Amino acid sequence: MKFPLFAILVFSLLIAACSRSGSAVNNTEEPHSGLGEIMLAVQMRHAKLWFAGSNQNWDLAKYELDEIKESFEDVVTFHPTHKGVPQPLAKLVSTIIIPALDRVEKTIMAKNTKEFHSAFEGLVNSCNGCHEAATFGFNIIKKPETPPFSNQDFTPKTVEN
């Protein structure tokens, strides 16, 4: 069971690395990742967010949430539209995803595990709603069952006096 997770991680890193060789918008800008690579990073951080919040590691949860938000900023900046998607991705992100992320953020700031679980479920539903609206309904997101990395401890760091 550990080998497939390792293979997925290596494959994901290779995809991300290869995407950096893509063409830039113009010669003065850095290359950017494709939409698939950005969404792959969001999916990884989505899982890490779940385990951080579920373990009441609010600092890590806030960090992962901020990284997800940055990824969606990249979606809006570099992929405001996408082939075959009937609405601009910028509109889908602002109307479906951002409100769900904001709700999760409020639970993190309140350090409320019960509300975090509810807000996270709402985020999962928003992800799937966005996929439906983008005609990618075949890409179904769910709450993670196992941590994405065996080499990360999701419990909060204890401070020694």
C-alpha positions as CSV (number, residue, x, y, z in Angstrom):
1,M,0.0,0.0,0.0
2,K,2.9,2.4,0.7
3,F,4.4,1.9,-2.8
4,P,1.4,3.3,-4.7
5,L,1.4,6.4,-2.5
6,F,5.1,6.9,-3.2
7,A,4.6,6.3,-6.9
8,I,1.8,8.9,-7.0
9,L,3.9,11.4,-5.1
10,V,6.9,10.9,-7.5
11,F,4.6,11.1,-10.6
12,S,3.0,14.3,-9.2
13,L,6.3,15.9,-8.6
14,L,7.4,15.0,-12.1
15,I,4.3,16.5,-13.6
16,A,4.8,19.7,-11.7
17,A,8.5,19.9,-12.7
18,C,7.7,19.3,-16.3
19,S,4.9,21.9,-16.3
20,R,7.5,24.6,-15.5
21,S,9.0,24.2,-19.0
22,G,5.7,25.5,-20.5
23,S,5.6,28.7,-22.5
24,A,5.3,32.0,-20.7
25,V,2.5,34.5,-21.5
26,N,5.3,36.7,-22.8
27,N,9.0,36.7,-22.7
28,T,9.2,38.9,-19.6
29,E,7.0,36.6,-17.4
30,E,7.9,33.4,-15.7
31,P,6.3,30.2,-17.0
32,H,3.2,29.0,-15.1
33,S,1.7,25.6,-14.4
34,G,-1.2,24.3,-16.4
35,L,-4.6,24.1,-14.9
36,G,-4.3,20.3,-14.2
37,E,-1.1,20.8,-12.3
38,I,-2.6,23.6,-10.2
39,M,-5.6,21.5,-9.4
40,L,-3.3,18.5,-8.5
41,A,-1.6,20.8,-6.0
42,V,-5.0,21.9,-4.6
43,Q,-6.0,18.3,-4.1
44,M,-2.9,17.5,-2.2
45,R,-3.3,20.6,0.0
46,H,-7.0,19.8,0.4
47,A,-6.0,16.5,2.0
48,K,-3.4,18.1,4.2
49,L,-5.9,20.7,5.3
50,W,-8.3,18.0,6.4
51,F,-5.7,16.2,8.5
52,A,-4.3,19.4,10.0
53,G,-7.8,20.7,11.0
54,S,-8.9,17.3,12.2
55,N,-5.9,17.2,14.5
56,Q,-6.4,20.7,15.7
57,N,-3.1,21.9,14.1
58,W,-4.6,25.3,13.4
59,D,-1.3,26.8,12.2
60,L,-0.8,24.1,9.6
61,A,-4.5,24.3,8.6
62,K,-4.2,28.0,8.1
63,Y,-1.0,27.5,6.1
64,E,-2.6,24.9,3.8
65,L,-5.7,27.0,3.4
66,D,-3.6,30.0,2.3
67,E,-1.7,27.8,-0.2
68,I,-5.1,26.7,-1.6
69,K,-6.2,30.3,-2.0
70,E,-2.9,31.1,-3.8
71,S,-3.5,28.3,-6.2
72,F,-7.0,29.6,-7.0
73,E,-5.5,33.0,-7.5
74,D,-3.2,31.4,-10.1
75,V,-6.3,29.7,-11.7
76,V,-8.0,33.1,-12.1
77,T,-4.8,34.8,-13.3
78,F,-3.4,32.2,-15.7
79,H,-6.6,30.3,-16.6
80,P,-9.5,32.6,-16.4
81,T,-11.2,30.5,-19.0
82,H,-10.8,26.8,-20.1
83,K,-11.7,25.0,-23.2
84,G,-15.1,23.4,-23.0
85,V,-16.1,25.1,-19.8
86,P,-19.3,27.1,-20.3
87,Q,-18.5,29.8,-17.7
88,P,-15.2,31.6,-17.0
89,L,-13.2,29.8,-14.3
90,A,-12.8,33.2,-12.6
91,K,-16.5,33.3,-12.1
92,L,-16.7,29.8,-10.8
93,V,-13.9,30.3,-8.4
94,S,-15.4,33.6,-7.0
95,T,-18.9,32.3,-6.7
96,I,-18.4,28.6,-5.7
97,I,-15.0,28.1,-4.2
98,I,-14.1,31.3,-2.4
99,P,-17.2,31.3,-0.1
100,A,-16.5,27.7,0.9
101,L,-12.8,28.6,1.6
102,D,-13.9,31.6,3.7
103,R,-16.2,29.4,5.8
104,V,-13.3,27.0,6.4
105,E,-11.1,29.9,7.4
106,K,-13.5,31.2,10.0
107,T,-13.6,27.8,11.7
108,I,-9.8,27.7,11.7
109,M,-9.6,31.1,13.2
110,A,-12.2,30.0,15.8
111,K,-10.2,26.8,16.4
112,N,-13.5,24.9,16.3
113,T,-13.0,21.3,15.2
114,K,-16.7,20.5,14.9
115,E,-17.4,23.5,12.7
116,F,-14.3,22.8,10.8
117,H,-15.6,19.3,9.9
118,S,-18.9,20.8,8.7
119,A,-17.2,23.6,6.7
120,F,-14.8,21.1,5.2
121,E,-17.7,19.0,4.0
122,G,-19.1,22.2,2.5
123,L,-15.8,22.7,0.7
124,V,-15.9,19.2,-0.7
125,N,-19.4,19.8,-2.0
126,S,-18.2,23.1,-3.5
127,C,-15.4,21.4,-5.3
128,N,-17.8,18.9,-6.8
129,G,-20.3,21.7,-7.7
130,C,-17.5,23.6,-9.4
131,H,-16.5,20.5,-11.3
132,E,-20.1,19.9,-12.4
133,A,-20.5,23.6,-13.5
134,A,-17.2,23.2,-15.5
135,T,-18.4,19.9,-17.2
136,F,-15.8,18.0,-15.2
137,G,-18.3,16.2,-13.0
138,F,-16.5,13.0,-13.5
139,N,-13.8,14.3,-11.2
140,I,-15.4,13.6,-7.8
141,I,-13.7,14.9,-4.7
142,K,-14.2,13.4,-1.2
143,K,-13.0,13.8,2.3
144,P,-9.6,12.1,2.6
145,E,-9.3,8.8,4.4
146,T,-5.6,8.5,4.8
147,P,-2.9,11.2,5.1
148,P,-1.2,12.0,1.8
149,F,2.3,11.7,3.3
150,S,3.6,9.2,5.7
151,N,6.5,11.4,6.6
152,Q,4.4,14.3,8.1
153,D,2.9,14.5,11.5
154,F,-0.4,16.4,11.4
155,T,-0.7,16.9,15.2
156,P,0.2,20.3,16.5
157,K,3.7,20.9,17.8
158,T,3.8,21.0,21.6
159,V,5.7,23.9,23.1
160,E,8.0,22.9,25.9
161,N,8.6,25.3,28.8
